[in-house]
């Protein structure tokens, strides 16, 4: 047995004994339901009492139950995170396809949580008037809860895109923007959701800089699934702005999206799985790989049909040409009719609102073929490549592009992106 006469051995054993009173940043993250990076951030900023460094590792006292941030106890921060979960709506509570009725029954004891879920369910079912009516009820000036205000405001903004109501859009935007935040965590959530609502109208990149880097740790953890979807949307916009390398970049998109799909499957976020599968399918479709796109479209349809969640398909329908319609028709003729109705409302409402807010002249009169040909042209594809993607002749592509330019007033292929 080694003797304690060796000073080095004694010091090492004493350090090991002392370390048993500490936990690592990873262990603290699991205990407190936040990310390890966030714990490390709090250690660096002095927001956790009694922390120490051991090499490169932060060590946190096992009894550090009261962490502080900006002078406020962590219990308050965790309560706000819990509130975010309660009022997060379908992303947090809708875990199984076809379970909407059961979820609503489980929320019956909390009127606000119930109304937020119902408001979102109406929206994703294409019942936009009902969704807006509930959102207006929720958007009371007396509400202080940050998550509640975000949920109500974003539904007003999204609902207005289907009705073309500029006053409603501005009301939703201002309702979120005027939210009183008590810490940086809440401010980040407000900035993120404001950007989501604004980008839905402008298709631009108003996301915060930290979000553009792919840093979701500044958001409440239950926002990560939604953030993943919006991050992919952001990458699509960036891609479309570089027509010379757009297709090359688009070929890499599934490698980004496929792992995110696996992750949201693990977290059982049905809505975000639908959206991410559609975006993954779109990347495959743009690259001429419909055999890889179809399984994602079919899976998204199977997730949506039980509760008639048709809005995601209305949002992306035109980008697929007739491919999505064909896949939906195989499963439900009624669903296709409802999706076409929602798609028509979106095109007309979004165009009117977009033009009024930005002072532009985007046309809503493009046919599906004209719109798809014009969109593919913005990715830098030649007429021959567009014809192959669409399954039509080169002359048909030329005619579609000529009609699209005539209707929008664009003077060149590169300029047409501004009118889509």
C-alpha positions as CSV (number, residue, x, y, z in Angstrom):
1,X,0.0,0.0,0.0
2,X,1.5,3.4,-0.9
3,X,2.5,5.6,2.0
4,X,1.1,9.1,2.7
5,X,4.7,10.2,3.2
6,X,4.9,11.1,-0.5
7,X,3.7,14.8,-0.7
8,X,2.6,14.5,-4.3
9,X,0.5,11.4,-3.7
10,X,-1.1,13.1,-0.6
11,X,-2.0,16.3,-2.5
12,X,-3.5,14.2,-5.4
13,X,-5.6,12.1,-3.0
14,X,-6.8,15.3,-1.2
15,X,-7.8,16.9,-4.5
16,X,-9.8,13.8,-5.4
17,X,-11.6,13.9,-2.1
18,X,-12.4,17.6,-2.5
19,X,-13.7,17.0,-6.1
20,X,-16.4,14.7,-4.8
21,X,-18.1,17.8,-3.5
22,X,-18.4,19.1,-7.0
23,X,-20.2,18.3,-10.2
24,X,-19.1,19.0,-13.8
25,X,-20.7,21.4,-16.2
26,X,-22.2,18.5,-18.1
27,X,-23.7,17.1,-14.9
28,X,-25.1,20.5,-13.9
29,X,-26.6,20.9,-17.4
30,X,-28.5,17.6,-17.1
31,X,-29.6,18.5,-13.5
32,X,-30.8,22.0,-14.4
33,X,-32.2,21.1,-17.9
34,X,-30.0,23.5,-19.8
35,X,-27.1,23.1,-22.2
36,X,-23.5,22.5,-21.0
37,X,-22.5,25.6,-23.0
38,X,-25.0,27.7,-21.1
39,X,-23.6,26.3,-17.8
40,X,-20.0,27.2,-18.9
41,X,-21.2,30.7,-19.8
42,X,-22.7,31.2,-16.4
43,X,-19.5,30.0,-14.8
44,X,-17.4,32.5,-16.7
45,X,-19.8,35.3,-16.0
46,X,-19.8,34.6,-12.2
47,X,-23.5,33.6,-12.2
48,X,-22.9,30.4,-10.2
49,X,-21.6,30.8,-6.7
50,X,-18.6,28.7,-5.5
51,X,-17.4,27.4,-8.9
52,X,-13.8,26.5,-9.4
53,X,-11.5,25.4,-12.3
54,X,-9.8,22.0,-12.5
55,X,-7.6,22.1,-15.6
56,X,-10.0,23.0,-18.4
57,X,-13.1,21.8,-16.5
58,X,-15.4,24.0,-14.5
59,X,-16.4,22.4,-11.2
60,X,-19.7,23.4,-9.5
61,X,-20.5,22.7,-5.8
62,X,-23.1,19.9,-5.5
63,X,-25.2,22.2,-3.2
64,X,-25.2,25.1,-5.6
65,X,-29.0,25.1,-5.8
66,X,-29.3,28.9,-5.9
67,X,-27.5,30.2,-9.0
68,X,-27.9,33.9,-9.8
69,X,-28.2,35.8,-13.0
70,X,-28.4,39.6,-13.0
71,X,-29.1,39.4,-9.2
72,X,-32.1,37.1,-9.6
73,X,-32.3,33.6,-8.2
74,X,-32.2,30.7,-10.7
75,X,-35.5,29.4,-9.5
76,X,-37.1,32.5,-11.2
77,X,-35.2,31.7,-14.4
78,X,-36.3,28.1,-14.3
79,X,-39.9,29.2,-13.7
80,X,-39.8,31.3,-16.8
81,X,-38.4,28.4,-18.7
82,X,-41.2,26.2,-17.4
83,X,-43.7,28.9,-18.5
84,X,-42.2,28.9,-21.9
85,X,-43.0,25.1,-22.0
86,X,-46.6,25.6,-20.8
87,X,-47.3,28.3,-23.4
88,X,-45.2,26.8,-26.2
89,X,-48.2,25.3,-27.8
90,X,-48.0,22.5,-30.4
91,X,-44.2,22.3,-30.6
92,X,-44.1,21.3,-27.0
93,X,-47.2,19.3,-26.4
94,X,-48.2,17.7,-29.8
95,X,-46.0,14.6,-29.8
96,X,-48.1,12.0,-31.7
97,X,-49.9,12.3,-35.0
98,X,-53.7,12.4,-34.4
99,X,-53.4,13.3,-30.7
100,X,-54.7,16.9,-30.9
101,X,-58.0,16.1,-29.2
102,X,-56.2,14.3,-26.3
103,X,-53.7,17.1,-25.9
104,X,-56.5,19.7,-25.7
105,X,-58.2,17.6,-23.0
106,X,-55.0,17.5,-21.0
107,X,-54.8,21.4,-21.2
108,X,-58.4,21.9,-20.2
109,X,-57.3,23.0,-16.7
110,X,-55.2,25.9,-18.0
111,X,-57.3,28.3,-20.1
112,X,-54.4,30.2,-21.6
113,X,-52.4,27.1,-22.6
114,X,-55.6,25.6,-24.0
115,X,-56.3,28.7,-26.1
116,X,-52.7,28.9,-27.4
117,X,-52.8,25.3,-28.5
118,X,-56.3,25.7,-30.1
119,X,-55.1,28.9,-31.9
120,X,-52.2,27.1,-33.4
121,X,-54.2,24.0,-34.3
122,X,-56.7,26.2,-36.2
123,X,-53.9,27.8,-38.0
124,X,-52.2,24.6,-39.1
125,X,-55.6,23.2,-40.2
126,X,-56.2,26.1,-42.4
127,X,-58.9,27.7,-40.3
128,X,-57.3,31.1,-40.3
129,X,-60.3,33.2,-39.2
130,X,-60.7,31.1,-36.1
131,X,-57.0,31.2,-35.4
132,X,-56.9,35.0,-35.7
133,X,-60.0,35.4,-33.4
134,X,-58.3,33.4,-30.7
135,X,-55.0,35.2,-31.1
136,X,-56.7,38.5,-30.7
137,X,-58.3,37.3,-27.5
138,X,-54.9,36.2,-26.2
139,X,-53.1,39.4,-27.2
140,X,-54.3,41.4,-24.2
141,X,-52.3,44.4,-23.2
142,X,-52.4,43.3,-19.6
143,X,-50.4,40.1,-20.3
144,X,-46.9,40.2,-18.9
145,X,-45.7,36.6,-19.5
146,X,-43.1,36.7,-22.3
147,X,-44.0,33.3,-23.7
148,X,-47.7,34.1,-23.8
149,X,-47.1,37.4,-25.7
150,X,-44.8,35.7,-28.2
151,X,-47.3,32.9,-28.9
152,X,-50.2,35.4,-29.4
153,X,-48.1,37.9,-31.4
154,X,-46.6,35.4,-33.8
155,X,-50.1,33.9,-34.6
156,X,-51.4,37.4,-35.4
157,X,-48.4,37.9,-37.8
158,X,-48.8,34.5,-39.4
159,X,-52.6,34.8,-39.7
160,X,-52.3,38.2,-41.4
161,X,-50.2,36.6,-44.2
162,X,-53.2,34.5,-45.2
163,X,-55.7,37.4,-45.1
164,X,-53.5,40.2,-46.4
165,X,-54.3,42.4,-43.3
166,X,-51.5,44.9,-42.8
167,X,-53.0,46.3,-39.6
168,X,-53.1,42.8,-38.1
169,X,-49.5,42.1,-39.1
170,X,-48.3,45.3,-37.5
171,X,-50.3,44.6,-34.4
172,X,-48.7,41.2,-33.9
173,X,-45.3,42.6,-34.6
174,X,-45.7,45.5,-32.1
175,X,-47.2,43.2,-29.5
176,X,-44.1,41.1,-29.5
177,X,-41.7,44.0,-29.8
178,X,-43.3,45.8,-26.8
179,X,-42.8,42.8,-24.5
180,X,-41.0,43.8,-21.3
181,X,-38.0,41.5,-20.8
182,X,-36.3,40.9,-17.5
183,X,-33.1,39.2,-18.8
184,X,-31.1,38.6,-21.9
185,X,-32.6,35.1,-22.2
186,X,-36.1,36.6,-22.7
187,X,-34.8,39.3,-25.0
188,X,-33.2,36.8,-27.3
189,X,-36.5,34.9,-27.5
190,X,-38.3,38.1,-28.5
191,X,-35.7,39.0,-31.1
192,X,-35.8,35.5,-32.6
193,X,-39.6,35.3,-32.9
194,X,-39.8,38.8,-34.3
195,X,-37.4,37.8,-37.0
196,X,-39.4,34.6,-37.7
197,X,-42.6,36.7,-38.2
198,X,-40.8,39.3,-40.3
199,X,-39.0,36.8,-42.5
200,X,-42.2,34.9,-43.2
201,X,-43.3,38.1,-45.0
202,X,-40.1,39.3,-46.5
203,X,-38.2,36.0,-47.1
204,X,-35.0,37.9,-46.0
205,X,-32.5,37.4,-43.2
206,X,-33.6,39.5,-40.2
207,X,-32.4,36.8,-37.7
208,X,-30.0,37.9,-35.0
209,X,-26.3,37.4,-35.7
210,X,-25.9,34.8,-33.1
211,X,-28.7,32.8,-34.7
212,X,-27.1,33.0,-38.1
213,X,-24.0,31.3,-36.6
214,X,-26.3,28.4,-35.6
215,X,-26.1,29.2,-31.9
216,X,-29.4,28.2,-30.3
217,X,-28.1,28.1,-26.7
218,X,-29.3,31.7,-26.2
219,X,-32.9,30.5,-26.6
220,X,-35.0,28.5,-24.2
221,X,-34.2,24.8,-24.9
222,X,-37.8,24.0,-25.9
223,X,-37.3,26.5,-28.8
224,X,-34.4,24.4,-30.3
225,X,-36.7,22.4,-32.6
226,X,-38.3,25.5,-34.1
227,X,-34.9,27.1,-34.3
228,X,-33.5,24.2,-36.3
229,X,-36.3,24.6,-38.9
230,X,-35.8,28.4,-39.1
231,X,-32.0,27.9,-39.4
232,X,-32.6,25.7,-42.5
233,X,-34.9,28.4,-43.9
234,X,-32.1,30.9,-43.3
235,X,-29.7,28.7,-45.2
236,X,-32.1,28.5,-48.2
237,X,-32.3,32.3,-48.4
238,X,-28.5,32.6,-48.3
239,X,-28.3,30.0,-51.0
240,X,-30.8,31.7,-53.3
241,X,-28.7,35.0,-53.0
242,X,-25.7,33.3,-54.6
243,X,-27.0,32.0,-58.0
244,X,-23.5,30.9,-59.1
245,X,-23.0,28.4,-56.3
246,X,-26.7,27.8,-55.4
247,X,-27.0,24.3,-56.8
248,X,-23.6,23.2,-55.4
249,X,-24.7,24.4,-52.0
250,X,-28.2,22.9,-52.4
251,X,-26.6,19.4,-52.9
252,X,-25.2,19.7,-49.4
253,X,-28.5,20.8,-47.7
254,X,-29.8,17.3,-47.1
255,X,-26.6,16.5,-45.2
256,X,-27.5,19.3,-42.9
257,X,-31.3,18.6,-42.7
258,X,-31.3,14.8,-42.4
259,X,-29.5,14.8,-38.9
260,X,-31.9,17.5,-37.7
261,X,-34.9,15.3,-38.8
262,X,-33.4,12.4,-36.7
263,X,-33.1,14.8,-33.7
264,X,-36.7,16.1,-33.9
265,X,-37.9,12.5,-34.3
266,X,-36.2,11.8,-31.0
267,X,-37.8,14.8,-29.4
268,X,-41.1,13.9,-31.0
269,X,-41.8,17.3,-32.4
270,X,-44.4,16.3,-35.1
271,X,-44.8,19.8,-36.6
272,X,-41.1,20.4,-36.9
273,X,-40.6,17.0,-38.4
274,X,-43.2,17.8,-41.1
275,X,-41.5,21.1,-41.9
276,X,-37.9,19.7,-42.0
277,X,-39.0,16.8,-44.1
278,X,-40.5,19.2,-46.6
279,X,-37.4,21.3,-46.7
280,X,-35.2,18.2,-47.2
281,X,-37.5,17.0,-50.0
282,X,-37.3,20.4,-51.6
283,X,-33.5,20.3,-51.6
284,X,-33.6,16.9,-53.3
285,X,-36.2,18.1,-55.8
286,X,-34.2,21.2,-56.8
287,X,-31.2,19.0,-57.4
288,X,-33.3,16.6,-59.6
289,X,-33.4,13.8,-57.1
290,X,-37.1,13.2,-56.8
291,X,-36.6,9.5,-55.8
292,X,-35.0,10.9,-52.6
293,X,-37.6,13.6,-52.1
294,X,-40.7,11.4,-52.3
295,X,-40.1,9.4,-49.1
296,X,-39.8,12.7,-47.1
297,X,-43.0,14.1,-48.7
298,X,-44.9,10.9,-48.1
299,X,-43.8,10.8,-44.4
300,X,-44.7,14.4,-43.9
301,X,-48.2,13.7,-45.4
302,X,-48.7,10.7,-43.1
303,X,-47.8,12.8,-40.1
304,X,-50.2,15.6,-41.1
305,X,-53.3,13.7,-42.3
306,X,-54.6,12.4,-38.9
307,X,-55.2,16.0,-37.6
308,X,-55.4,17.7,-41.0
309,X,-52.3,19.8,-40.5
310,X,-52.3,21.2,-44.1
311,X,-50.7,24.7,-43.7
312,X,-47.1,23.4,-44.1
313,X,-48.0,21.9,-47.4
314,X,-49.7,25.1,-48.6
315,X,-46.5,27.1,-47.8
316,X,-44.3,24.9,-49.9
317,X,-46.7,23.6,-52.6
318,X,-45.6,25.9,-55.4
319,X,-41.9,25.1,-54.9
320,X,-42.5,21.5,-55.8
321,X,-44.4,22.1,-59.0
322,X,-46.9,19.2,-59.3
323,X,-44.8,16.6,-57.4
324,X,-46.4,17.4,-54.0
325,X,-49.9,17.4,-55.4
326,X,-49.3,14.0,-57.0
327,X,-48.1,12.5,-53.7
328,X,-51.0,14.0,-51.7
329,X,-53.6,12.8,-54.2
330,X,-52.4,9.3,-53.7
331,X,-53.4,9.5,-50.0
332,X,-56.4,11.9,-49.9
333,X,-58.3,13.8,-52.6
334,X,-60.0,15.9,-49.9
335,X,-56.7,16.8,-48.4
336,X,-55.4,18.0,-51.7
337,X,-58.5,20.2,-52.2
338,X,-58.0,21.8,-48.8
339,X,-54.3,22.4,-49.3
340,X,-55.0,24.0,-52.7
341,X,-57.5,26.4,-51.0
342,X,-55.0,27.3,-48.3
343,X,-52.3,27.7,-50.9
344,X,-54.4,30.1,-52.9
345,X,-55.2,32.2,-49.8
346,X,-51.5,32.3,-49.0
347,X,-50.4,33.4,-52.4
348,X,-53.0,36.2,-52.5
349,X,-52.6,37.3,-48.9
350,X,-48.8,37.2,-48.8
351,X,-48.5,39.0,-52.1
352,X,-50.8,41.9,-51.0
353,X,-49.1,42.2,-47.6
354,X,-45.6,41.9,-48.9
355,X,-46.2,44.6,-51.6
356,X,-47.8,47.0,-49.1
357,X,-45.1,46.6,-46.4
358,X,-42.1,46.7,-48.7
359,X,-43.5,48.9,-51.4
360,X,-42.8,46.2,-54.0
361,X,-44.8,44.8,-57.0
362,X,-44.6,41.0,-56.6
363,X,-47.2,39.3,-58.8
364,X,-49.7,36.7,-57.5
365,X,-50.8,35.9,-61.0
366,X,-48.0,33.4,-61.9
367,X,-49.1,29.9,-62.6
368,X,-47.5,27.0,-60.8
369,X,-45.3,26.2,-63.8
370,X,-44.3,29.8,-64.3
371,X,-43.5,30.2,-60.6
372,X,-41.4,27.0,-60.5
373,X,-39.5,27.8,-63.7
374,X,-38.7,31.3,-62.4
375,X,-37.6,30.0,-59.0
376,X,-35.3,27.4,-60.5
377,X,-33.8,30.1,-62.8
378,X,-32.8,32.0,-59.7
379,X,-30.7,29.1,-58.6
380,X,-28.7,29.5,-61.8
381,X,-30.0,26.6,-63.7
382,X,-30.0,26.6,-67.5
383,X,-33.3,26.2,-69.5
384,X,-32.3,22.6,-70.2
385,X,-31.6,21.8,-66.5
386,X,-34.9,23.5,-65.5
387,X,-36.7,21.4,-68.2
388,X,-35.2,18.2,-66.7
389,X,-36.2,19.2,-63.2
390,X,-39.8,20.0,-64.2
391,X,-40.2,17.1,-66.7
392,X,-41.2,19.5,-69.6
393,X,-39.6,20.6,-72.8
394,X,-37.0,23.4,-73.1
395,X,-39.6,25.4,-75.2
396,X,-42.1,25.1,-72.3
397,X,-39.5,26.5,-69.9
398,X,-38.7,29.4,-72.2
399,X,-42.4,30.2,-72.5
400,X,-43.0,29.9,-68.7
401,X,-40.0,32.2,-68.0
402,X,-41.2,34.7,-70.6
403,X,-44.7,34.8,-69.1
404,X,-43.2,35.2,-65.6
405,X,-41.1,38.1,-66.7
406,X,-44.0,39.8,-68.5
407,X,-46.3,39.4,-65.5
408,X,-43.8,40.6,-62.9
409,X,-42.1,43.3,-65.0
410,X,-38.6,41.7,-64.4
411,X,-36.1,42.6,-67.1
412,X,-33.8,39.6,-66.7
413,X,-33.6,36.1,-65.2
414,X,-31.4,37.4,-62.3
415,X,-33.9,40.2,-61.5
416,X,-36.9,37.9,-61.3
417,X,-36.1,36.7,-57.8
418,X,-37.2,40.0,-56.5
419,X,-40.7,39.4,-57.7
420,X,-41.2,35.8,-56.4
